[in-house]
């Protein structure tokens, strides 16, 4: 009995240290929900496809399928439901606190975002090269879609979106380092942050009633 409890406490400590990792929670200097409305539109960036013409038919080759994840999907992450002494210990270690549950939920959401961004279908349909700039643009677009949807759930959705945004920031920093940009990393991150907020504001503005009918399309292809 005691060895099992010791292993449980060790695993719980690891989970707690992950969900309360200071480096993750302090990645962003601003909250996306408060800074975005004050950010000016970013300068145009030309990320147009440079290969053959776009073939949207490729997007519809696959048969319609349910949006629900199958039980054996690697993207499916169910919240553990412990009972008895295990639940008591985890509760004492703040595993079921609102912050811990929100961070775990944000990680699940971001993994789904990455899964969509990395799908080859969109690159094939629009003949996009899988470069850092193209992938980053798609990542920002998907982040905007998710954050905009979360805002519809009020303050709770905004708070969850902030955790998603902080995880996104950490992931972008790793992507920049992986691309070989180790020097002037802070400068790069500041520039990417400016582009992110500029795009978010531009996409939101394109959905306003007074916006032109094709304004969102123009913003997406700039």
Secondary structure, 3 states (H helix, E strand, C coil): CHHHHHHHHHHHHHHHHHHCCHHHHCCCCCCHHHHHHHCCCCCCCCCCCCCCCCCHHHHHCCCCCCCCCCCCCCCCCCCCCCCHHHHHHHHHCCCCCHHHHHHHHHHHHHHHHHHHHCCHHHHHHCCCCCCHHHHHHHHHHHHHHHHHHHHCCHHHHHHHHHHHHHHHHHHHHHHHHHCCCCCCHHHHHHHHHHHHHHHHHHHHHHCCCCCCCCHHHHHHHC
